[in-house]
């Protein structure tokens, strides 16, 4: 399932799911927008791993980026329930796939 955070907190989402990957980005970042498209396209192929995909625009959700200490964009953070298990700064689709494969093994 792909979710874009709008009017719901990350905590509410994470409490209901086992494995979640959150992409943190912003609208004005070309690299973020390009990878967001790749991220959305990967989601249907990853359903078999039971991993939910969430996009978080940190301009609209600043408190969340502070909570998980985002330093660079885009950043992918993998959660098992509400615990951070993996954080990856991403630059390419290959980086996203690497994060997914690492996370799927956890």
JOGIDA-V774549 format. One record per residue. N is the residue number from 0. SS is DSSP state (alpha for helix, beta for strand, coil for the rest). D_LAST is the distance of its C-alpha to the last C-alpha in Angstrom with 2 decimals. Layout:
n=N ss=SS d_last=D_LAST
n=N ss=SS d_last=D_LAST
//
This chain:
n=0 ss=coil d_last=19.23
n=1 ss=beta d_last=20.48
n=2 ss=beta d_last=21.99
n=3 ss=beta d_last=24.11
n=4 ss=coil d_last=24.61
n=5 ss=coil d_last=28.27
n=6 ss=coil d_last=29.73
n=7 ss=coil d_last=26.57
n=8 ss=coil d_last=24.49
n=9 ss=alpha d_last=20.85
n=10 ss=alpha d_last=20.59
n=11 ss=alpha d_last=22.13
n=12 ss=alpha d_last=19.64
n=13 ss=alpha d_last=16.46
n=14 ss=alpha d_last=17.87
n=15 ss=coil d_last=18.15
n=16 ss=coil d_last=14.71
n=17 ss=coil d_last=11.20
n=18 ss=beta d_last=9.42
n=19 ss=beta d_last=11.88
n=20 ss=beta d_last=12.67
n=21 ss=beta d_last=16.02
n=22 ss=beta d_last=18.43
n=23 ss=beta d_last=21.10
n=24 ss=beta d_last=24.42
n=25 ss=coil d_last=28.16
n=26 ss=coil d_last=30.84
n=27 ss=coil d_last=33.01
n=28 ss=coil d_last=30.42
n=29 ss=alpha d_last=30.93
n=30 ss=alpha d_last=27.68
n=31 ss=alpha d_last=25.82
n=32 ss=alpha d_last=27.78
n=33 ss=alpha d_last=27.25
n=34 ss=alpha d_last=23.47
n=35 ss=alpha d_last=23.55
n=36 ss=alpha d_last=25.27
n=37 ss=alpha d_last=22.71
n=38 ss=alpha d_last=19.88
n=39 ss=alpha d_last=21.87
n=40 ss=alpha d_last=22.59
n=41 ss=alpha d_last=18.99
n=42 ss=alpha d_last=18.12
n=43 ss=alpha d_last=20.03
n=44 ss=alpha d_last=18.46
n=45 ss=alpha d_last=14.89
n=46 ss=alpha d_last=15.91
n=47 ss=alpha d_last=14.84
n=48 ss=alpha d_last=11.11
n=49 ss=coil d_last=12.21
n=50 ss=beta d_last=11.47
n=51 ss=beta d_last=14.55
n=52 ss=beta d_last=16.28
n=53 ss=beta d_last=18.57
n=54 ss=beta d_last=21.20
n=55 ss=beta d_last=22.77
n=56 ss=beta d_last=26.15
n=57 ss=coil d_last=26.48
n=58 ss=coil d_last=30.25
n=59 ss=coil d_last=30.17
n=60 ss=coil d_last=27.42
n=61 ss=alpha d_last=28.12
n=62 ss=alpha d_last=27.03
n=63 ss=alpha d_last=23.43
n=64 ss=alpha d_last=23.27
n=65 ss=alpha d_last=24.78
n=66 ss=alpha d_last=22.29
n=67 ss=coil d_last=19.30
n=68 ss=coil d_last=21.70
n=69 ss=coil d_last=21.88
n=70 ss=coil d_last=24.07
n=71 ss=coil d_last=24.20
n=72 ss=coil d_last=24.07
n=73 ss=coil d_last=22.28
n=74 ss=beta d_last=18.99
n=75 ss=beta d_last=15.63
n=76 ss=beta d_last=13.57
n=77 ss=beta d_last=10.20
n=78 ss=beta d_last=10.33
n=79 ss=beta d_last=8.81
n=80 ss=coil d_last=12.39
n=81 ss=coil d_last=14.44
n=82 ss=beta d_last=12.37
n=83 ss=beta d_last=11.69
n=84 ss=beta d_last=8.38
n=85 ss=beta d_last=9.62
n=86 ss=beta d_last=13.24
n=87 ss=beta d_last=14.92
n=88 ss=beta d_last=18.63
n=89 ss=coil d_last=19.38
n=90 ss=coil d_last=22.56
n=91 ss=coil d_last=22.13
n=92 ss=alpha d_last=20.52
n=93 ss=alpha d_last=19.02
n=94 ss=alpha d_last=17.22
n=95 ss=alpha d_last=15.80
n=96 ss=alpha d_last=14.65
n=97 ss=alpha d_last=13.08
n=98 ss=alpha d_last=11.10
n=99 ss=alpha d_last=10.15
n=100 ss=alpha d_last=9.20
n=101 ss=alpha d_last=7.04
n=102 ss=alpha d_last=5.34
n=103 ss=alpha d_last=5.53
n=104 ss=coil d_last=3.81
n=105 ss=coil d_last=0.00
//
